[in-house]
Amino acid sequence: MLANMLAAHMQKYSQYNGVRSMCVIVTLVSCDLERGPQVYKVDPSGQAVGYKAVAAGAKDQEAVTQLEKQFKKTEGNWDQK
């Protein structure tokens, strides 16, 4: 819910020329008793997407590649080492 509200707010600013004040990628992480761990990434364009694991920044592709390898290795069970 918070990710969607933030995305809507950020998307509102992308409609106006030269007013994109929120030029950041926001990563929201929470732990819910019903759904378990939740990770959302909100782009400056106002798009909120849920992930199992995500990275953002200068070397995000390399980090995502490592996360994918770990996810496949543990078959989605992040508790394994």
Backbone hydrogen bonds in HBPLUS format (Angstrom, degrees):
<---DONOR---> <-ACCEPTOR-->    atom                        ^
c    i                          cat <-CA-CA->   ^        H-A-AA   ^      H-
h    n   atom  resd res      DA  || num        DHA   H-A  angle D-A-AA Bond
n    s   type  num  typ     dist DA aas  dist angle  dist       angle   num
A0005-MET N   A0001-MET O   3.01 MM   4  6.24 155.8  2.07 147.7 154.3     1
A0006-LEU N   A0002-LEU O   2.93 MM   4  6.11 163.8  1.96 152.9 157.1     2
A0007-ALA N   A0003-ALA O   2.89 MM   4  6.01 157.2  1.95 145.9 152.8     3
A0008-ALA N   A0004-ASN O   2.98 MM   4  6.12 156.3  2.04 143.8 149.7     4
A0009-HIS N   A0005-MET O   3.06 MM   4  6.30 154.0  2.13 144.1 151.1     5
A0010-MET N   A0006-LEU O   2.91 MM   4  6.15 160.0  1.95 151.9 157.4     6
A0011-GLN N   A0007-ALA O   2.82 MM   4  5.93 154.8  1.88 148.5 155.9     7
A0012-LYS N   A0008-ALA O   3.07 MM   4  6.16 144.4  2.20 138.8 147.2     8
A0014-SER N   A0011-GLN O   3.07 MM   3  5.05 136.3  2.27  96.0 108.6     9
A0015-GLN N   A0012-LYS O   3.46 MM   3  5.73 162.6  2.49 104.2 109.2    10
A0019-VAL N   A0016-TYR O   3.45 MM   3  5.62 163.0  2.48 124.8 121.1    11
A0021-SER N   A0019-VAL O   2.86 MM   2  5.61 122.5  2.19 113.2  96.2    12
A0026-VAL N   A0042-VAL O   2.99 MM  16  5.08 159.0  2.04 148.9 150.5    13
A0042-VAL N   A0026-VAL O   2.77 MM  16  5.08 164.5  1.79 154.6 160.0    14
A0028-LEU N   A0040-TYR O   2.80 MM  12  5.13 161.2  1.84 151.7 157.8    15
A0040-TYR N   A0028-LEU O   2.85 MM  12  5.13 161.3  1.89 152.5 158.1    16
A0030-SER N   A0038-GLN O   2.92 MM   8  5.21 158.6  1.97 149.4 154.2    17
A0038-GLN N   A0030-SER O   2.79 MM   8  5.21 162.5  1.82 151.6 151.6    18
A0032-ASP N   A0036-GLY O   2.97 MM   4  4.71 172.1  1.98 116.4 119.0    19
A0036-GLY N   A0032-ASP O   2.76 MM   4  4.71 137.8  1.94 126.5 134.9    20
A0051-TYR N   A0039-VAL O   2.83 MM  12  5.41 158.9  1.87 152.9 155.9    21
A0041-LYS N   A0049-VAL O   2.94 MM   8  5.53 159.9  1.99 155.8 160.3    22
A0049-VAL N   A0041-LYS O   3.06 MM   8  5.53 159.5  2.10 146.5 152.1    23
A0043-ASP N   A0047-GLN O   2.99 MM   4  5.34 160.4  2.03 146.6 148.7    24
A0046-GLY N   A0043-ASP O   2.98 MM   3  5.45 160.5  2.02 114.5 120.9    25
A0063-ALA N   A0059-LYS O   3.24 MM   4  6.51 159.3  2.28 149.9 156.0    26
A0064-VAL N   A0060-ASP O   2.84 MM   4  6.02 157.2  1.89 151.6 157.8    27
A0065-THR N   A0061-GLN O   2.99 MM   4  6.15 153.3  2.06 144.1 151.2    28
A0066-GLN N   A0062-GLU O   3.13 MM   4  6.42 155.4  2.19 144.4 150.0    29
A0067-LEU N   A0063-ALA O   2.95 MM   4  6.23 155.3  2.01 147.8 155.1    30
A0068-GLU N   A0064-VAL O   2.88 MM   4  6.09 155.4  1.94 149.8 156.1    31
A0069-LYS N   A0065-THR O   3.04 MM   4  6.30 157.9  2.09 147.1 152.8    32
A0070-GLN N   A0066-GLN O   3.02 MM   4  6.25 161.5  2.05 149.0 153.7    33
A0071-PHE N   A0067-LEU O   2.88 MM   4  6.06 153.8  1.95 146.5 154.3    34
A0072-LYS N   A0068-GLU O   2.94 MM   4  6.15 161.5  1.98 152.2 156.2    35
A0073-LYS N   A0069-LYS O   2.90 MM   4  6.03 155.1  1.97 146.3 154.1    36
A0074-THR N   A0070-GLN O   3.01 MM   4  6.15 154.1  2.08 147.2 152.5    37
A0076-GLY N   A0071-PHE O   2.97 MM   5  5.04 150.6  2.06 145.8 150.6    38
A0075-GLU N   A0072-LYS O   3.29 MM   3  4.88 154.6  2.36  93.2 100.5    39
A0077-ASN N   A0074-THR O   3.08 MM   3  5.34 164.8  2.10 113.4 117.5    40
A0080-GLN N   A0077-ASN O   3.37 MM   3  6.15 165.7  2.39 119.4 122.4    41
